[in-house]
């Protein structure tokens, strides 16, 4: 099967707050020649409304303009005149279900998962950087290609930090990659914790459901069009 190429991986940005603490991921999206950063609204809020971007082995605070946001979808679209031109090539976005795509095909979740250290801080040294650019981690995913709902779920195991990242898949007919949607969250289920005697304790653990919730690109692009008056 196809694996993501450099122009796909370079669309993912690692986002942090003004104190350089990692908060999540963001995805660069091009539409009609304009460049946008799409991320989860809760990542934006965690960054205190001013996400820094890590590149050239440092965190760089940028000034953002909010283009559109939807609290019900937990998604926000941003623009910045300070975005470095060398952050990545443009990744074409295909509308709807591209020709050649099949239901439940294999894709990838792309993002920057966090690892928490003994001081309860998210570490950064587990992410490889090439030419000063952090490289996102790719997790296998079974893509749901329904174009109708504004929130969709696909099968993948991801971690905290993937929010704002991208779900991508390869379209064989056109021999190209496309973005299926922007990752918002992964549902978890409460699970009781038992002691050595088999008695239920007051503690509760969480179990990953193996699902990832995302907003399809059709909804994101409609937000951009509505905001820009297209």
C-alpha positions in Angstrom: 0.0 0.0 0.0 1.0 3.6 -0.5 2.7 5.5 2.4 2.5 9.3 2.8 5.1 11.2 0.9 7.0 14.3 2.0 4.5 16.8 0.5 1.8 15.2 2.6 3.7 15.1 5.9 4.8 18.7 5.5 1.2 19.9 5.6 1.1 19.1 9.4 2.2 21.8 11.9 3.1 21.2 15.5 1.3 23.8 17.7 2.2 25.1 21.1 1.3 27.9 23.4 3.2 31.1 24.3 5.2 29.2 27.0 6.3 26.6 24.3 4.2 23.9 25.8 2.9 21.4 23.2 -0.8 21.5 22.7 -1.7 19.7 19.5 -1.5 19.7 15.7 -2.7 21.9 12.8 -3.2 21.2 9.1 -2.3 23.5 6.3 -5.1 23.7 3.6 -4.9 25.6 0.3 -8.1 27.0 -1.3 -8.1 29.3 -4.4 -4.5 30.2 -3.8 -4.9 31.1 -0.2 -3.3 29.3 2.7 -5.2 28.4 5.9 -4.4 26.6 9.1 -7.2 24.4 10.3 -7.1 22.9 13.8 -9.4 21.9 16.6 -10.9 24.7 18.5 -9.9 23.2 21.9 -6.3 23.2 20.7 -6.5 26.9 19.7 -8.0 27.7 23.1 -5.3 25.7 24.9 -2.8 27.8 23.0 -4.4 30.9 24.6 -5.7 32.0 21.2 -2.2 32.5 19.8 -0.6 29.2 18.6 3.1 29.0 18.2 4.5 26.8 15.4 7.7 24.7 15.8 10.1 24.8 12.9 13.9 25.4 12.5 14.2 23.6 15.9 12.4 26.4 17.7 9.0 27.6 18.7 7.9 30.7 16.8 4.9 32.8 17.9 2.8 33.9 15.0 -0.1 36.4 14.8 -3.3 34.7 13.6 -6.5 36.0 12.1 -9.6 33.9 12.8 -11.3 33.3 9.5 -14.1 31.0 10.7 -14.9 28.8 13.7 -17.7 26.4 14.6 -18.0 25.5 18.3 -20.4 22.7 17.6 -17.8 21.0 15.4 -14.8 22.1 17.6 -13.0 23.4 14.5 -11.3 26.7 13.7 -9.8 28.2 10.5 -6.9 30.6 10.8 -4.6 32.7 8.6 -1.2 34.3 9.2 0.8 36.6 7.1 3.9 35.4 9.0 3.6 31.8 7.9 7.0 30.8 6.5 6.9 30.0 2.8 9.2 26.9 3.2 6.9 25.0 5.6 5.6 22.7 2.8 4.2 22.2 -0.6 0.6 22.5 -1.4 -1.5 19.3 -1.0 -4.5 19.3 -3.4 -7.9 18.9 -1.8 -10.4 16.8 -3.6 -14.1 17.5 -3.1 -16.6 14.9 -2.2 -15.6 11.2 -2.8 -12.9 11.2 -5.4 -13.1 8.7 -8.3 -11.3 5.5 -7.4 -11.9 5.9 -3.7 -13.6 2.9 -2.0 -15.5 2.6 1.2 -13.4 1.5 4.2 -10.1 1.9 2.4 -6.9 2.2 4.3 -5.5 5.7 5.1 -3.5 7.4 7.8 -4.1 9.6 10.8 -1.3 12.2 10.9 -0.4 14.2 14.0 2.0 14.9 16.8 1.2 12.7 19.8 2.3 14.0 23.2 4.4 12.1 25.8 4.1 13.4 29.3 7.2 13.5 31.5 7.5 13.1 35.3 6.7 16.8 35.7 3.4 16.3 33.9 4.7 18.3 30.9 4.5 17.3 27.3 7.9 16.3 25.9 9.2 17.3 22.5 12.3 15.1 22.1 10.3 12.0 20.8 9.4 13.7 17.5 12.0 13.5 14.7 13.0 16.7 13.0 14.5 16.8 9.5 16.0 20.1 8.3 14.4 21.7 11.4 10.9 20.5 10.5 9.1 18.2 12.9 7.8 15.0 11.2 4.3 13.9 12.3 3.5 10.3 13.3 1.3 8.3 10.9 -1.2 5.8 12.4 -3.0 3.4 10.1 -6.7 4.1 9.7 -9.8 2.7 8.0 -11.4 5.6 6.2 -15.1 6.3 6.3 -16.0 8.0 3.1 -19.5 9.1 3.7 -19.8 12.7 2.5 -23.0 13.6 4.4 -22.5 14.2 8.2 -20.4 17.1 9.5 -18.8 14.8 12.0 -17.6 11.4 11.0 -15.8 8.5 12.7 -13.1 6.2 11.4 -11.1 3.4 12.9 -7.7 4.3 14.3 -5.7 4.4 17.5 -4.4 7.9 18.2 -3.1 9.7 21.2 -3.5 13.2 22.8 -1.8 15.6 20.5 -3.4 14.4 17.2 -6.2 16.9 17.5 -6.1 19.3 14.6 -4.1 16.8 12.5 -5.3 15.3 9.2 -6.8 12.1 8.0 -5.3 11.4 4.5 -5.6 8.6 1.9 -4.3 7.8 -1.5 -6.5 8.0 -4.6 -5.2 5.4 -6.9 -7.0 6.6 -10.0 -5.3 10.0 -9.8 -2.1 8.8 -8.1 -2.3 11.5 -5.4 -3.0 12.0 -1.8 -5.9 14.0 -0.4 -7.2 15.1 3.0 -10.4 13.3 4.2 -10.8 15.5 7.2 -9.4 17.2 10.3 -9.1 15.2 13.6 -11.1 16.5 16.5 -11.0 13.8 19.2 -11.0 10.2 20.0 -13.9 8.8 22.1 -13.0 6.9 25.3 -15.1 4.8 27.6 -15.0 4.7 31.4 -13.7 1.4 32.8 -13.9 0.4 36.5 -10.7 -0.4 38.4 -10.6 -3.4 40.8 -8.4 -4.1 43.7 -6.5 -7.3 44.4 -9.5 -8.9 46.0 -11.6 -8.2 42.9 -13.6 -5.4 44.5 -14.5 -2.4 42.5 -12.7 0.8 43.7 -13.6 4.4 43.3 -11.0 4.8 40.6 -12.0 4.8 36.9 -9.8 4.2 33.9 -10.5 5.2 30.4 -10.4 2.8 27.4 -9.7 3.9 23.8 -12.6 3.0 21.6 -10.4 2.6 18.5 -12.4 5.4 16.8 -11.3 8.8 15.8 -13.8 11.7 15.3 -13.1 14.1 12.5 -14.7 16.9 10.5 -14.7 16.2 6.7 -12.9 18.6 4.4 -16.2 19.4 2.7 -17.5 21.0 5.9 -14.2 22.8 6.5 -14.0 24.2 2.9 -17.7 25.3 3.2 -16.7 27.3 6.4 -13.9 29.0 4.4 -16.2 29.8 1.5 -18.9 31.2 3.8 -16.3 33.4 5.6 -14.8 34.7 2.4 -18.1 35.3 0.8 -17.5 33.0 -2.1 
